[in-house]
């Protein structure tokens, strides 16, 4: 589970093998063995003993800004990414094999989009023809990816164009299916122009944090990407690898809106847009965590959704150095 610190003035410290969360005069203890990560989303105080306890148990400590993006994190120094993996990341980005990896990630994203729209169509007979048409458009985009060859540098513009076209079709369809007062006009980022995008941006922010952690644990360098360019201080690989998992955020947010669990009061207006407030974050994080803790069948294993990202990052790291993953007995 995630321990989320989202109340201003919270104090987190260690009591034995537990974290104690103190808010005003109220205290709550949580066993260290029940926690996978600690997320701090507001002004809070943490004792050094609590930080040490988290590091001893490989618990990720993440600090999120108002948009849900991680701006700092603490992890133990023994998580050793190897020089070989990083070198292979750099080498592969210049080859056809690197292009094949990127195309695989984007195709998985498009497959997830189609699968979700098909799932929605099964329960929405009046929109079935429309959703089927949307899926056909996305499928056509996927077929264009299969025609690309060469290197990422040669085909970056083509890939981003195909991805963008698919995204416009997909998000237009999602907008049509949520309550009218929350319908939106395409994607908007920072700041979000509407409630749906405000929630979606925050959800993606949580996913960025999870992907970054999985990269570090697997020995991958989150700053050495393939499709996304390696600008200063930009986690290019995280931006690449998140693509197959965006569906987790999409579905979490969509169902909150479609089941009418979202209120206008969950959002605050800011200059040129809006942002998710404390009450809204609580609702989103609870729904997101519930989805991440569901068990699914994935590549022959029964694992929780949240473990898929780590599994895939280890698989990529092993692939880069030519090491085969051991099959589960």
C-alpha positions as CSV (number, residue, x, y, z in Angstrom):
1,X,0.0,0.0,0.0
2,X,0.9,3.6,-0.4
3,X,1.2,5.9,2.7
4,X,-0.1,9.3,1.5
5,X,0.8,12.4,3.4
6,X,-1.7,15.0,2.1
7,X,-2.6,17.1,5.2
8,X,-0.6,20.3,5.9
9,X,1.5,20.1,9.1
10,X,1.6,16.3,9.3
11,X,4.5,14.8,11.2
12,X,5.9,11.4,10.3
13,X,8.3,9.5,12.5
14,X,9.3,6.0,13.6
15,X,7.9,4.0,16.5
16,X,9.5,0.6,16.6
17,X,8.8,-1.1,13.3
18,X,6.0,1.3,12.5
19,X,5.6,4.7,10.9
20,X,3.5,7.0,13.1
21,X,1.5,9.7,11.4
22,X,0.6,12.6,13.6
23,X,-1.9,15.2,12.5
24,X,-2.7,17.8,15.3
25,X,-3.5,15.6,18.3
26,X,-4.4,12.5,16.3
27,X,-1.9,9.6,15.8
28,X,-2.0,6.6,13.6
29,X,0.6,3.8,13.3
30,X,1.2,1.7,10.2
31,X,3.5,-1.3,10.1
32,X,6.6,-0.9,7.8
33,X,5.8,-4.3,6.3
34,X,2.5,-3.0,4.9
35,X,4.0,-0.1,3.0
36,X,5.5,0.0,-0.5
37,X,5.9,3.7,-0.9
38,X,5.4,7.0,0.9
39,X,4.0,10.0,-1.0
40,X,4.2,13.5,0.4
41,X,1.8,15.9,-1.4
42,X,1.8,18.9,0.9
43,X,3.9,20.6,3.6
44,X,4.9,18.0,6.2
45,X,7.7,17.1,8.6
46,X,9.6,13.8,8.5
47,X,12.1,12.6,11.1
48,X,15.4,11.2,10.0
49,X,14.5,8.0,11.8
50,X,11.5,7.6,9.6
51,X,13.6,8.2,6.5
52,X,16.1,5.6,7.6
53,X,13.4,3.1,8.3
54,X,12.0,3.6,4.9
55,X,15.4,3.1,3.3
56,X,16.1,-0.1,5.3
57,X,12.9,-1.6,3.9
58,X,13.3,-0.3,0.3
59,X,10.3,1.9,0.7
60,X,10.3,4.7,-1.9
61,X,9.8,8.2,-0.5
62,X,8.3,10.6,-3.1
63,X,7.5,14.3,-3.0
64,X,4.8,15.5,-5.4
65,X,4.0,19.0,-6.6
66,X,0.5,20.4,-7.0
67,X,0.1,18.7,-10.4
68,X,1.0,15.3,-9.0
69,X,4.5,15.3,-10.6
70,X,7.4,14.0,-8.5
71,X,9.9,16.8,-7.9
72,X,12.1,14.9,-5.5
73,X,12.6,11.4,-4.0
74,X,14.7,9.6,-1.6
75,X,15.9,6.0,-2.1
76,X,18.6,3.8,-0.6
77,X,22.1,4.1,-2.1
78,X,22.5,0.3,-2.6
79,X,20.1,0.2,-5.5
80,X,22.9,-0.5,-8.1
81,X,22.2,0.2,-11.7
82,X,25.1,-1.1,-13.7
83,X,27.3,0.8,-16.1
84,X,26.7,-1.9,-18.7
85,X,22.9,-1.3,-18.8
86,X,23.3,2.4,-19.2
87,X,25.8,2.0,-22.0
88,X,23.5,-0.4,-23.8
89,X,20.6,2.2,-23.4
90,X,22.8,4.7,-25.2
91,X,23.9,2.2,-27.9
92,X,20.5,0.9,-28.6
93,X,18.9,4.3,-29.2
94,X,20.9,4.5,-32.4
95,X,19.9,1.2,-33.9
96,X,16.9,-0.5,-35.5
97,X,16.5,-2.5,-32.4
98,X,15.9,0.7,-30.5
99,X,13.2,1.7,-33.0
100,X,11.6,-1.7,-32.5
101,X,11.4,-1.2,-28.8
102,X,9.7,2.2,-29.1
103,X,7.2,0.9,-31.7
104,X,6.4,-1.9,-29.3
105,X,5.6,0.5,-26.4
106,X,3.5,2.7,-28.6
107,X,1.6,-0.2,-30.2
108,X,0.8,-1.5,-26.7
109,X,-0.5,1.9,-25.8
110,X,-2.8,1.9,-28.9
111,X,-3.9,-1.7,-28.2
112,X,-4.8,-0.6,-24.6
113,X,-6.8,2.3,-26.0
114,X,-8.8,0.1,-28.4
115,X,-9.3,-2.6,-25.7
116,X,-10.8,0.0,-23.4
117,X,-13.1,1.5,-26.0
118,X,-14.2,-2.0,-26.9
119,X,-15.0,-2.7,-23.3
120,X,-17.0,0.5,-23.0
121,X,-18.9,-0.3,-26.2
122,X,-20.1,-3.7,-24.8
123,X,-22.2,-1.8,-22.2
124,X,-23.2,1.2,-24.4
125,X,-25.3,-0.1,-27.3
126,X,-26.2,3.4,-28.7
127,X,-22.5,4.3,-29.1
128,X,-21.3,0.9,-30.4
129,X,-21.0,2.0,-34.0
130,X,-19.2,5.2,-33.1
131,X,-16.8,3.5,-30.8
132,X,-16.1,0.8,-33.4
133,X,-15.2,3.5,-35.9
134,X,-12.8,5.0,-33.3
135,X,-11.2,1.7,-32.8
136,X,-10.7,1.2,-36.6
137,X,-9.0,4.6,-36.8
138,X,-6.6,3.7,-34.0
139,X,-6.0,0.3,-35.6
140,X,-5.1,2.1,-38.8
141,X,-2.6,4.2,-36.9
142,X,-1.0,1.0,-35.4
143,X,-0.6,-0.5,-38.9
144,X,1.3,2.6,-40.0
145,X,3.8,1.9,-37.2
146,X,4.5,-1.5,-38.7
147,X,5.8,0.2,-41.9
148,X,8.5,2.2,-40.2
149,X,12.2,1.1,-40.3
150,X,15.5,2.7,-39.7
151,X,16.4,4.5,-36.5
152,X,14.5,6.5,-34.0
153,X,16.2,9.7,-35.1
154,X,14.9,9.1,-38.6
155,X,11.3,8.2,-37.6
156,X,10.7,10.2,-34.4
157,X,8.4,12.7,-36.2
158,X,6.4,10.0,-37.8
159,X,5.9,8.1,-34.5
160,X,4.8,11.2,-32.6
161,X,2.4,12.1,-35.4
162,X,0.8,8.6,-35.4
163,X,0.6,8.7,-31.6
164,X,-1.0,12.2,-31.6
165,X,-3.6,11.2,-34.2
166,X,-4.6,8.1,-32.2
167,X,-4.8,10.2,-29.0
168,X,-7.1,12.7,-30.5
169,X,-9.5,10.0,-31.6
170,X,-9.3,8.2,-28.3
171,X,-9.9,11.2,-26.0
172,X,-12.7,12.6,-28.2
173,X,-14.4,9.2,-27.6
174,X,-13.9,9.3,-23.9
175,X,-15.3,12.9,-23.7
176,X,-18.5,11.7,-25.5
177,X,-19.1,9.1,-22.8
178,X,-18.9,11.1,-19.6
179,X,-21.5,13.5,-18.1
180,X,-22.1,16.5,-20.4
181,X,-21.0,19.1,-17.8
182,X,-17.5,17.5,-17.7
183,X,-17.0,16.9,-21.4
184,X,-13.7,18.3,-22.7
185,X,-12.0,19.4,-25.9
186,X,-8.8,17.2,-26.2
187,X,-5.8,16.9,-24.0
188,X,-4.5,19.9,-22.0
189,X,-1.5,19.6,-19.6
190,X,-0.1,22.2,-17.3
191,X,-2.4,23.8,-16.5
192,X,-5.3,21.6,-17.4
193,X,-8.2,23.5,-19.1
194,X,-10.9,21.3,-17.6
195,X,-11.7,18.9,-14.8
196,X,-11.1,15.7,-16.7
197,X,-7.6,16.7,-17.7
198,X,-6.8,18.0,-14.2
199,X,-7.5,14.6,-12.8
200,X,-5.8,12.8,-15.7
201,X,-2.6,14.9,-15.3
202,X,-2.4,14.1,-11.6
203,X,-3.0,10.4,-12.3
204,X,-0.2,10.4,-14.9
205,X,2.0,12.2,-12.3
206,X,1.6,9.3,-10.0
207,X,2.4,6.9,-12.8
208,X,5.6,8.8,-13.7
209,X,6.8,8.3,-10.1
210,X,6.1,4.6,-10.2
211,X,7.9,4.2,-13.5
212,X,10.9,6.2,-12.3
213,X,11.2,4.0,-9.2
214,X,10.9,0.8,-11.3
215,X,13.6,2.0,-13.6
216,X,16.0,2.8,-10.8
217,X,15.4,-0.6,-9.1
218,X,15.9,-2.4,-12.4
219,X,19.2,-0.6,-13.0
220,X,17.9,1.5,-15.9
221,X,18.9,5.1,-16.2
222,X,15.6,7.1,-16.2
223,X,17.4,10.0,-18.0
224,X,18.6,8.0,-21.0
225,X,15.6,7.7,-23.3
226,X,14.8,6.5,-26.8
227,X,11.8,8.3,-28.3
228,X,12.0,11.3,-26.0
229,X,15.1,13.4,-26.4
230,X,17.7,13.7,-23.6
231,X,17.3,17.3,-22.6
232,X,18.9,18.4,-19.3
233,X,17.1,17.2,-16.2
234,X,14.5,15.4,-18.3
235,X,13.6,11.8,-17.4
236,X,13.4,10.7,-21.1
237,X,13.2,6.9,-20.4
238,X,10.3,7.4,-17.9
239,X,8.4,9.4,-20.6
240,X,9.0,6.5,-23.0
241,X,8.2,3.6,-20.7
242,X,5.0,5.2,-19.3
243,X,3.1,4.8,-22.6
244,X,1.9,1.2,-22.1
245,X,0.6,2.1,-18.6
246,X,-1.3,5.3,-19.3
247,X,-4.4,3.2,-19.6
248,X,-4.3,2.6,-15.8
249,X,-4.7,6.4,-15.3
250,X,-7.2,6.7,-18.2
251,X,-9.5,4.0,-16.8
252,X,-9.3,5.2,-13.2
253,X,-10.2,8.8,-14.1
254,X,-12.9,7.8,-16.7
255,X,-14.8,5.6,-14.3
256,X,-14.8,8.3,-11.6
257,X,-16.5,10.6,-14.0
258,X,-18.8,8.1,-15.7
259,X,-20.0,6.8,-12.3
260,X,-20.7,10.4,-11.3
261,X,-18.2,10.3,-8.4
262,X,-16.6,13.6,-9.3
263,X,-17.8,17.0,-8.0
264,X,-17.0,20.5,-9.2
265,X,-15.8,21.2,-5.6
266,X,-12.8,18.9,-6.2
267,X,-11.1,21.5,-8.4
268,X,-9.7,25.0,-7.9
269,X,-9.4,27.6,-10.6
270,X,-5.9,28.9,-11.3
271,X,-4.5,31.2,-14.0
272,X,-5.4,29.9,-17.4
273,X,-6.9,26.7,-16.1
274,X,-7.7,24.6,-13.1
275,X,-6.1,22.1,-10.7
276,X,-7.1,19.3,-8.5
277,X,-7.5,20.3,-4.8
278,X,-6.9,18.2,-1.6
279,X,-10.4,16.7,-1.6
280,X,-10.1,15.7,-5.2
281,X,-6.7,14.2,-4.8
282,X,-8.0,12.0,-2.0
283,X,-10.7,10.6,-4.2
284,X,-8.4,10.0,-7.1
285,X,-5.6,8.5,-5.1
286,X,-8.0,6.1,-3.4
287,X,-9.4,4.9,-6.8
288,X,-5.9,4.7,-8.3
289,X,-4.6,2.6,-5.5
290,X,-7.6,0.3,-5.6
291,X,-6.9,-0.3,-9.3
292,X,-3.2,-0.8,-8.8
293,X,-3.7,-3.4,-6.1
294,X,-6.0,-5.6,-8.3
295,X,-4.5,-9.0,-9.3
296,X,-4.3,-9.7,-13.0
297,X,-3.0,-12.4,-15.2
298,X,0.1,-11.1,-16.9
299,X,2.6,-13.1,-19.0
300,X,1.7,-16.3,-17.2
301,X,1.8,-14.8,-13.7
302,X,-0.9,-13.8,-11.2
303,X,0.4,-10.5,-10.0
304,X,-0.9,-7.1,-8.8
305,X,-1.3,-4.4,-11.4
306,X,1.3,-2.3,-9.6
307,X,3.9,-5.0,-10.0
308,X,3.6,-5.1,-13.8
309,X,5.7,-2.0,-14.2
310,X,8.6,-3.4,-12.2
311,X,8.4,-6.7,-14.0
312,X,8.6,-5.0,-17.4
313,X,11.5,-2.8,-16.3
314,X,13.5,-5.8,-15.1
315,X,12.7,-7.5,-18.4
316,X,14.0,-4.5,-20.4
317,X,17.2,-4.3,-18.3
318,X,17.8,-8.0,-18.9
319,X,17.1,-7.6,-22.6
320,X,19.7,-4.8,-22.8
321,X,22.5,-6.9,-21.4
322,X,21.4,-10.1,-23.2
323,X,20.3,-11.9,-20.0
324,X,17.2,-14.1,-20.1
325,X,14.7,-13.8,-17.3
326,X,14.2,-17.0,-15.4
327,X,10.9,-18.7,-15.9
328,X,8.8,-19.2,-12.8
329,X,8.7,-22.8,-11.7
